[in-house]
Amino acid sequence: MSLRERLLGRPRPFDTYPLRIDDDTEVRKELERARILLRILQAQGETADESAVRAAAADLAAAEAQMAACYEQVILRAMPPDDFEALISAHKPREGSEDRVWNLETFPKACLMECVESDLTAAEWEQVWTEVLSHGERGELCNAAIKVNVRSPDSTLPKGWTQTQA
């Protein structure tokens, strides 16, 4: 694949936010119990009953599936960079406030609403915002939407991961 094809075909980044739909309190306990049991059995090494190890692994898989069922994965896709900048310009910082880059009251929600991908309409997302999401969930979702749009270079790439051409 050529550089042209790779650059022009580059998809916009996305992230997922696990939004809790059902109470996971009991499922978390079962998941931890299943993990501990499997670890104990695996730590026994060759002396462990192989059928017990398989049963524990199956229990862990079932608990993980139950945990996943408690959540809905909300997809947040980055806007085209110019659209993100335009959204920032549309939500300018307010004078006399703590705003620095954008209006802290309006921009985060607007960014979220632009980035969320789902089969819900804008009106339905507005209903979710006002009737379903907690204050903490709102903040986390908005932060995730902003983060997916701020495309900083990855400074965690290890030194020397590519060879220098002489």
Secondary structure as a PSIPRED ss2 file (coil, helix, strand):
# PSIPRED VFORMAT (PSIPRED V4.0)

   1 M C   1.000  0.000  0.000
   2 S C   1.000  0.000  0.000
   3 L H   0.000  1.000  0.000
   4 R H   0.000  1.000  0.000
   5 E H   0.000  1.000  0.000
   6 R H   0.000  1.000  0.000
   7 L H   0.000  1.000  0.000
   8 L H   0.000  1.000  0.000
   9 G C   1.000  0.000  0.000
  10 R C   1.000  0.000  0.000
  11 P C   1.000  0.000  0.000
  12 R C   1.000  0.000  0.000
  13 P C   1.000  0.000  0.000
  14 F E   0.000  0.000  1.000
  15 D E   0.000  0.000  1.000
  16 T E   0.000  0.000  1.000
  17 Y E   0.000  0.000  1.000
  18 P E   0.000  0.000  1.000
  19 L E   0.000  0.000  1.000
  20 R E   0.000  0.000  1.000
  21 I C   1.000  0.000  0.000
  22 D C   1.000  0.000  0.000
  23 D C   1.000  0.000  0.000
  24 D C   1.000  0.000  0.000
  25 T H   0.000  1.000  0.000
  26 E H   0.000  1.000  0.000
  27 V H   0.000  1.000  0.000
  28 R H   0.000  1.000  0.000
  29 K H   0.000  1.000  0.000
  30 E H   0.000  1.000  0.000
  31 L H   0.000  1.000  0.000
  32 E H   0.000  1.000  0.000
  33 R H   0.000  1.000  0.000
  34 A H   0.000  1.000  0.000
  35 R H   0.000  1.000  0.000
  36 I H   0.000  1.000  0.000
  37 L H   0.000  1.000  0.000
  38 L H   0.000  1.000  0.000
  39 R H   0.000  1.000  0.000
  40 I H   0.000  1.000  0.000
  41 L H   0.000  1.000  0.000
  42 Q H   0.000  1.000  0.000
  43 A H   0.000  1.000  0.000
  44 Q C   1.000  0.000  0.000
  45 G H   0.000  1.000  0.000
  46 E H   0.000  1.000  0.000
  47 T H   0.000  1.000  0.000
  48 A C   1.000  0.000  0.000
  49 D C   1.000  0.000  0.000
  50 E H   0.000  1.000  0.000
  51 S H   0.000  1.000  0.000
  52 A H   0.000  1.000  0.000
  53 V H   0.000  1.000  0.000
  54 R H   0.000  1.000  0.000
  55 A H   0.000  1.000  0.000
  56 A H   0.000  1.000  0.000
  57 A H   0.000  1.000  0.000
  58 A H   0.000  1.000  0.000
  59 D H   0.000  1.000  0.000
  60 L H   0.000  1.000  0.000
  61 A H   0.000  1.000  0.000
  62 A H   0.000  1.000  0.000
  63 A H   0.000  1.000  0.000
  64 E H   0.000  1.000  0.000
  65 A H   0.000  1.000  0.000
  66 Q H   0.000  1.000  0.000
  67 M H   0.000  1.000  0.000
  68 A H   0.000  1.000  0.000
  69 A H   0.000  1.000  0.000
  70 C C   1.000  0.000  0.000
  71 Y E   0.000  0.000  1.000
  72 E E   0.000  0.000  1.000
  73 Q E   0.000  0.000  1.000
  74 V E   0.000  0.000  1.000
  75 I E   0.000  0.000  1.000
  76 L E   0.000  0.000  1.000
  77 R E   0.000  0.000  1.000
  78 A C   1.000  0.000  0.000
  79 M C   1.000  0.000  0.000
  80 P C   1.000  0.000  0.000
  81 P H   0.000  1.000  0.000
  82 D H   0.000  1.000  0.000
  83 D H   0.000  1.000  0.000
  84 F H   0.000  1.000  0.000
  85 E H   0.000  1.000  0.000
  86 A H   0.000  1.000  0.000
  87 L H   0.000  1.000  0.000
  88 I H   0.000  1.000  0.000
  89 S H   0.000  1.000  0.000
  90 A H   0.000  1.000  0.000
  91 H C   1.000  0.000  0.000
  92 K C   1.000  0.000  0.000
  93 P C   1.000  0.000  0.000
  94 R C   1.000  0.000  0.000
  95 E C   1.000  0.000  0.000
  96 G C   1.000  0.000  0.000
  97 S C   1.000  0.000  0.000
  98 E C   1.000  0.000  0.000
  99 D C   1.000  0.000  0.000
 100 R C   1.000  0.000  0.000
 101 V C   1.000  0.000  0.000
 102 W C   1.000  0.000  0.000
 103 N C   1.000  0.000  0.000
 104 L C   1.000  0.000  0.000
 105 E C   1.000  0.000  0.000
 106 T C   1.000  0.000  0.000
 107 F H   0.000  1.000  0.000
 108 P H   0.000  1.000  0.000
 109 K H   0.000  1.000  0.000
 110 A H   0.000  1.000  0.000
 111 C H   0.000  1.000  0.000
 112 L H   0.000  1.000  0.000
 113 M H   0.000  1.000  0.000
 114 E H   0.000  1.000  0.000
 115 C H   0.000  1.000  0.000
 116 V E   0.000  0.000  1.000
 117 E E   0.000  0.000  1.000
 118 S C   1.000  0.000  0.000
 119 D C   1.000  0.000  0.000
 120 L C   1.000  0.000  0.000
 121 T C   1.000  0.000  0.000
 122 A H   0.000  1.000  0.000
 123 A H   0.000  1.000  0.000
 124 E H   0.000  1.000  0.000
 125 W H   0.000  1.000  0.000
 126 E H   0.000  1.000  0.000
 127 Q H   0.000  1.000  0.000
 128 V H   0.000  1.000  0.000
 129 W H   0.000  1.000  0.000
 130 T H   0.000  1.000  0.000
 131 E H   0.000  1.000  0.000
 132 V C   1.000  0.000  0.000
 133 L C   1.000  0.000  0.000
 134 S C   1.000  0.000  0.000
 135 H H   0.000  1.000  0.000
 136 G H   0.000  1.000  0.000
 137 E H   0.000  1.000  0.000
 138 R H   0.000  1.000  0.000
 139 G H   0.000  1.000  0.000
 140 E H   0.000  1.000  0.000
 141 L H   0.000  1.000  0.000
 142 C H   0.000  1.000  0.000
 143 N H   0.000  1.000  0.000
 144 A H   0.000  1.000  0.000
 145 A H   0.000  1.000  0.000
 146 I H   0.000  1.000  0.000
 147 K H   0.000  1.000  0.000
 148 V H   0.000  1.000  0.000
 149 N H   0.000  1.000  0.000
 150 V C   1.000  0.000  0.000
 151 R C   1.000  0.000  0.000
 152 S C   1.000  0.000  0.000
 153 P C   1.000  0.000  0.000
 154 D C   1.000  0.000  0.000
 155 S C   1.000  0.000  0.000
 156 T C   1.000  0.000  0.000
 157 L C   1.000  0.000  0.000
 158 P C   1.000  0.000  0.000
 159 K C   1.000  0.000  0.000
 160 G C   1.000  0.000  0.000
 161 W C   1.000  0.000  0.000
 162 T C   1.000  0.000  0.000
 163 Q C   1.000  0.000  0.000
 164 T C   1.000  0.000  0.000
 165 Q C   1.000  0.000  0.000
 166 A C   1.000  0.000  0.000
